[in-house]
Amino acid sequence: MRINVVDADARFDNAAFSNVTVNGRALGLTASYTCPRCGERIGFNRRDFEHRAERQVSNLPSSTQRLFNEWASQNGRAGKPFLDWVCPGCGLAVRVYAQPWAGGRHGDHGVDLAVVLEAEQLA
C-alpha cells in the first residue's frame, strides 16, 4: 500500500472553518471532499472537524490505520485531530488532519484542514 499526501485545498472546496465574521459574513459551515479516483463528493460540516476529529476514532482497517499512524508519527501529526473514511464510490481509504486554533479577540476559534492522506493499493 502507498500513501498519497496532498494539501487539503487540493481535495476540499473549503478547508477553513471559524466563528469569525469577515466583511459582515460568516465563513462556510460545510465542505466537500472530491475523490481523485472516482470523483465522488463527500460532504462534511464544521462540527465534524471541531468535535468528531478531536476523538481520533478510525473506521478504517487496522492495516491502513497503522500506515496512516506511522506517517503521522514521522511527520509531526501524531496525536493530532483527524477524520477518516472510505470513499463510497471506489473504496479509497482517506484521512484528513485538522488543525484547531483559538485566539484573537472575542473568543475567535476555528479549525483548518491541513493535509489529506489517501491509501492506494499497489498492484
Beta strands, then each sheet from edge to edge (+ up, - down):
strand 1: 2-7
strand 2: 16-18
strand 3: 21-22
strand 4: 25-26
strand 5: 30-34
strand 6: 41-45
strand 7: 82-86
strand 8: 93-102
strand 9: 109-120
sheet 1: 1+ 9- 2+
sheet 2: 1+ 9- 8+ 7-
sheet 3: 3+ 4-
sheet 4: 5+ 6-
end
